[in-house]
């Protein structure tokens, strides 16, 4: 008998949720930031979804959001042609970094001293946050909008995914492209796992895994629907993915077997991400909500309390659920 997923539903946004990111594990737990077309990124407690605060200041849709490892800083990328850096403890705006077009992606270095941005002007930029008045290092090369830009290899290289149907690996010091992957369709998402040096890339109905140094293909998983986002479990046990058909899919990384699928939202799923401890994963959707899901269903964790199997008797043993039960966070 399959145990039923009971997600924590996080309300508050008024438009589609398009990006989310977790912090690392801190003495106060871990945290979750969400980017939304309502222009109001939100910070939440990661394991419960409890709202902590909203970062107010953008004048357009927010396309990207990130936290540094210890959750003391946040950064956001927006349609108002700016990236902003925030104090994630007080909520105060620290810096506004003007760009020439819509900004789609932001990512801190491990030491939080530099911020990487990318967007519709096709240029990667590296800002020294200790010298914000200095001009950023610019790395041109893409021929269309940059959707995602991530630090890798101890911040010595950059991975970027673009509407030009390429993923490129850049040398930070020379600003040169070291490797390039080309695709037949646009890349929808990209994730980098330093532990294992793996890059996860989604395009069309495919989830693909590459070696982050050589960009050699490791394996692919074919899915039933167009996938907008996927995430690999920190211990590389599972993959979760979501896309056009409102569903969330969970796969075994080793065998590529589909373990479960269920209707996760009332609109396309735009972003999914595992928590840093791997106990849950978060999803954001066109329906304006964030939902938190257990990796091991039935385990006592966060707001979830362990229930005995006899309390979970269900007429349909298949792990496919039309409308999931909800716990409001």
Buried (B, 14 or more C-beta within 10 A) or exposed (E): EBBBBBBBBBEBBEBBBBBBBBBBBBEEBBBBBBBBBBBBBBBBBBBBBBBBBBBEBBEBBBBBBBBBBBBBBBBBBBBBBBBBBBEBBEBEBBBEBEBEEBBBBBBBBEEBBBBBBBBBBBBBBBBBBEEBEEEBBEBEBBEEBBBBBBBBBEBEBBBBBBBBBBBBBBBBEEBEBBBEBEBEEBBBBBBBBEEEBBBBBBBBBBBBBBEBBEBEEEEEBEBEBBBBBBBBBBEBEBBBBBBBBBBBBBBEBEEEEBEBBBBBBEBBBBBBBBBBBBBBBBBBBBBBBBBBBBBEBBBEBBBBEEEEEEEBEEEEEEBEBEEBEEBEB
